[in-house]
Amino acid sequence: MKTYQKFARTLQAYENSMKNENEEWIDKHYDHLNEIMKSAPSGSGIDNGFHWNEDLSNHNKLVFTFDFHHLNENGYYDGWTEHKAIVTPLLSFDYDLKITGSNRNEIKDYLHQTISMWLEEEID
């Protein structure tokens, strides 16, 4: 199973446990979601964490927030941009990934590729 599928299925189980007020399974599913997030993109500009947005996410839309640390032409850090990665189902493909925020230094192609690689990783 791919990361995005496992995350969405676990999130749906978490939502169901919340509806049923099943504290034991709420905690188990929440812990599992956080365990999946440990393999999220990190470093290479995504230096401030890659976070699951619990308020905006559900089993049909995954929203992750992160900042990107840019380098100038001399290799020195010169600022941050804020982004969201929004993953939704797409019938003709497996999912659609939208990256919000500024495309400073044409960074969105890199971000799309990096996040897609994580989403498509096979996990148990």
N, C-alpha and C positions, 0 to 999 in steps of 0.2 A: 504494500500500500504506500502511496506517496504522502509526503508530509502534509500537503494541503488537505488531502482526503482524511487522514488521521486526525488532523486538527479540527476539521469541520465536524466529523463524527463524534469526537470527544466533546466538542462544544455543544452539540445537540444533546448528548447524554447529560452533560452538565446542566443545560437548560431544563431538561425533563426532571432532573433531580431537584432543581430549584422549585419547579411547579409543584412537585410532590412533597416538598419540604423534607427530603431524605438527607439529613445532615451527613451521614456516613459517606454516601456516594457523592454528595456535593464536594466534600473535601477530597475524595479520591480523584474525581474528574478534574478538579481545579489543580491539584498537584500534578496530574498527568499533563495538563495543558502547559504548566510551567516547565515541566521536564522537556516537552517538545521544544519550547522556546530556547532551551539551552544550546540548541544546535543552530539557532538563527544567525543570520549574517552579523559579523563583528570584525572590526578592523578595516584596513584599506579605505579609510574615510568614514566608515560607519563606526565612529569612535565613541559615541555617547550612548550606546545601547540601541537595541531593536525591540520595541515593546508592543505587546498585544494590547489594543484598546478595547477593554471590556465593555465600555458603554456603547460603542458603535458597532461591535461585532455580534453576529449571530450565525447560525449554521448555514445561512445562505449568503453571508457577506463577512469576510474576515478583514479587519482593519488593523494595520500595524503602523506605529509612528516611530520616526527616527530622524536624526539630524545627520547631515553630511559635512565633514570637515575638509574644506578645499585647500589645495596647494596653489601657490603662484608659480610663475615660470622659473623662479629660482629654487623651488622646492621647499619654500617656507609656508607654514600654515597662514592663511589670510582670511579666514572667516567660515561661517557655518550657513547652511540652508536647512530649513525644516521641511519634512516630507511625510506623506502618508502613502502606504502601499495598500491598495484596496483590491481584494480578490473576490470575484463574483463568478458564479457558474456561467458557462457559455455553451449552448447546445451544440454548436458546430465544432467546438474544441473542448478541452477539459475545463478550462477556466479563463477568465479575463483578468489581467493585472493592469491596474492603473496606478501610476506614480504621480502624486500631486506635488506642488511646490515649484520653486524656480528651477529652470533648466540651465543654471549657471555653468559655464564651461562645458555645455552639452553633456551633462552628467547623467541625464535620465536614461540614456541607452545602457550605460554601465550599471546603473541601479536596477533596471529592468532585468538585465542578464543575471546579475548577482542574486537577486531575490528569486527569480525563476528557477535558478539552479537549486536553491534551498527548497522551494516548494515542490520540486519534482524529485527530490531525493527519496529513495525507497527506505522506509522504516518499518519496524515491527509494531 
